[in-house]
Amino acid sequence: MAAGFKTAEPLEYHRTFLKENCRPDGRGLFEFRTTILNIGSISTADGSALVKVGNTTVICGIKAELSNPTAERPAQGFIVPNVDLPPLCSSQFRPGPPGEQAQAASQFMADIIESSEVILMEDLCIERGKLCWVLYCDLLCLDYDGNLLDACVIALLAALKNTRIPEVSVNKETSSPEVDSKKKRGLKIQRCPIATSFTVFDNSIVIADPTLEEECLSTAQLTVVTDEDDQLCSLHKPGGTSLSGQKLQECINAATTRHEEIQKLMDKVFNSVKPPQ
């Protein structure tokens, strides 16, 4: 009977739980799904990480390549994120060029990298005006069950922390790069942004870490990005109903708590891995 009600009236089905301050999967309104993190998942990448938030799974692989800086920014390198949502992860996606959601997610990741200054682009410059690193960050969704952005940000940050690049110098006589693959170094992570996403039901009820079904039934979505100093990096709200100042502050407070949880998870994972020789 309950299954039929859920299929015929999914919104009303969810409302029966929300009015009791809980959700169909048993979580509270601001309760997050179990999050799992693995690093070094792709042996051929310079850095990688796999993240599961509930059933949503994202893997990030980073490839570092040498390039020339632009004339406008001769002392900076680049970080280029790309989010891929293949049919493999959900039946709602089709083969072909990146869809609107994938493009929006890629742009969100680019904005986070820039606004949070997770890595200073100057640190990716090898020789001003001549040589720099480009970090291609490919984020592939393997299973999509809502809250894509949170999983992508965790995967990207963990993959960047896992990345090691070789020492490079420029030969003054030939002006060609010389790569010492035996000497590798990690990236200098300046800040650790973490995204926390929410959806709004009936213009007033806010829930954290939405599933795909909850996202589809919501009237608005919000993503709060905070750093390790509890500083607000960005607020991302693509339309929908507005939130009161009180509701917004509740989301920011929840995002701060969530950041602490993810930071502890990352510390545990990275501390358990033997440092590379």
N, C-alpha and C positions, 0 to 999 in steps of 0.2 A: 504493500500500500504506500509506504514511504517513498519507495523507488519511483512509483508512478506519479506521486505528487511532485517529486523533485524534477521529473522529466516534463510534466505538464505545466507546472508553475514554479520554475527555478527561483525566481525572485522572492515569491511568497514563502517558499521553502526556506530560504536563507533568513528571511525576516523572522520566522518563528524561533530561530536560534539567536539572532542578533538582539532581540528584545530581552533575552535572558543573559546578555553579555557574553555569549560564547558563539562558536562557529561549528558548522557540521562536522569538521574533522576533530572536534574536541578542544581546540585551542581557544585561549582567551583573545580578546580583541587586539591586544598589543603583544601577543605571544608569537615568537618566531619558530619556524620549522628547524629541524636539526640541520646543522651545517657541517659539511665534511670537506677537508682540504688535503690535497696531495701535491707535492712539488717534484720537479724533475721528471714529469710524466713522459716527455718526448725527448728521447736521447739525441736526436739529430738537431734539436733546437739549441740556441744559446741560453735559453731560459724557458721554463714552462711551469704550468700549474693547472690542476683540475679541481673544480669546486662543485659541490652539490648542495643546493638549498632546497630541502625537501626532495621533490622529484626533478627539479630543474637542474640540469647539468651543463656546465660550460668548461671548455678546455682552452687555455691560452698558450700559444707558442710564440716565442720571440726570436727573430732572426736579425742579427746585426750585420749591416753592410756598410762599406766605405763609400763615401760620396763627396761631392763638392758643396760647400756652403753657398747660400744664395748671396747675391750682391747686397741685398738689403740687410741680411744678418750674417755677415762674414765670420762671426765668432761663435756661431751656434750650430748645433746638429738638429736632428729631427726625431720625433716619435710619431709613427703613423699607425693608428689603431683601425681595425676593420672587423666588424661583427658580421658573422655569417649565420643565417637562419635557414638551413636546408630542409627539404621535405622530411629528412630522416628524423628531425626533432619534433615535428608536429604535422598533422595532416592539413593544417590551415596554411602552410607555406607551400609554394610551388617552385619547380625548377626554373632557372633563368636568372636574369639580372637581379641584384639586391632589391627587395621590396621596400616599401615606405618605412616599415618598422625597423628593418635592418639598417637602413640609412640613418634613421633618427637615432638609433642606438650607437652607431659609429660616431655620429656628430656629438652625442652626449659624452662619449668616452674622450673625444678630442678636447671638448670643453673642460672636462674634469682635469685632464693632464695640464692644460694651460692655466686654469684658474687656481688650482691647488699647488702648482709648481712642485709636483712630486719629484721631478728631476730637473735640475737647472740645465737648460739647453746648452749653456756654455761648457758644461762638463763633458758634452759629447763632441766638442771641437778638439781636433788633434793639432791642426796648425791653421791659424787665422787666414781665411780667404782661400785656403788650398784643400784642406782635408777635414772631414768630420764623419761621425757615425750617424747612420740612420737605423732606428730600431723599428722594424716592422712587427707590429703586435696583432696577430691573427687570433680572433676569438670565435670559436666554433661552438654553437649550441648543439649538444647531443640529445638533450631531452628538454622540452619546454613545457613547464607547468606553472607559468606566472613568475613575476618578479625577476625578469631577465637582467635588469640594470644592476641590481645588487650583486648578483652572481658574477657578472662581467667585471665589475670594479674590484671585487675580491680576487678574482682570477688574474686580472691585469697586475694588481699590486704585488701579489705573491710571485708571479712570473718575473716581474722586474727585480724583485729582491733575490730571485733565484738565478738571474742572468749573470754570466761572466763573459767578458770580452777580452781578446788578446791585446797585448801591448803593441802599439803601432808608432812608428816614427817616420819622418820624411827624410830620405837621403838627400843631403844638400847638393851633391854633385849631379845626381840624375833627376832630382825632384820627384822620385817615385816612392810610394809607400813601402815600408818594410815591416812585415808582420811577424811577431814572435809568438807563435801559437803555444809555446811551452810556458809562457808567462801570461797568466790571465788574472783579471781583477774584477771585482764586483762593481755594480753601479752605486753611486752615492745617492741614497734615497733621502730627500729633504723633508718630505711630509708624507703622512700615511692617510690619504682620504678613504673614507668608507661611506658607501651609499646605503640609505635606509628608505625603503619605499612603502607607501601607504595608498589605500584606496578609500573612497568615500561612498557610503550607501545612503540613499534617500536624502542627499544633501546635508547630512548631519552626523551620521555614524562613521567614525574613522577606524579602519583596521590596518594592522601592519602585516608585512610579508604576505601579500595576497597570492592566492593560487590563480591559475588561468581562468577558472570559472568565476571567481570573485572579481577579477579584473573586468571580465565581460559584462558583469551585472552592475558595475559601479557607475557613479555619476561623475567622478573625477579621480585623478591620480596625482600623487605628489612624491617626489624623491628629495630627501634631505641628505646633503653630503657634509660630513664633519671630519675634523682631523684629530690627531692625538692630544692636542691642547684644548679640545672641546670648542674649537673655533669653527664657525659656519663657513664652509667653502662655497656652497651654492645651494639654491633652491630651484628645483625643476618641476614646474607645474604646467603641463601642456593642455591648457583650457579646462573646461568643465566647471562645476560649481565652485564658488569661493569658500574659503575657510575663515572662521572667526579667529581673532588673535589668540584666544584661549586654546582653541583646537590646534592651531599652528604651533604654539609653545609646547603643547603636549607631544606633538610629533618630534620637535627638536629635542626635547628631553629624552624621548624614547630612542632617538638616533644616537644621542650621546652614550646611553647605556649599551646600545647595540655595538657601537664602536669599541667599547671596552671588551665586550665579549669576543669580537672578531680579532682584536689585537692579542688577547690571551691565546686564542686558537692559533694564530700565526706564530706567536712566540713558542708555543709548545711544539708545533710542527718543525720550525726551523732549528730549534734547540735539539731536536731528536735526530737531525741529519748530521752525519759526519762531515766536517768541512773538507772541501776539495784540497788536494795536495798541490 
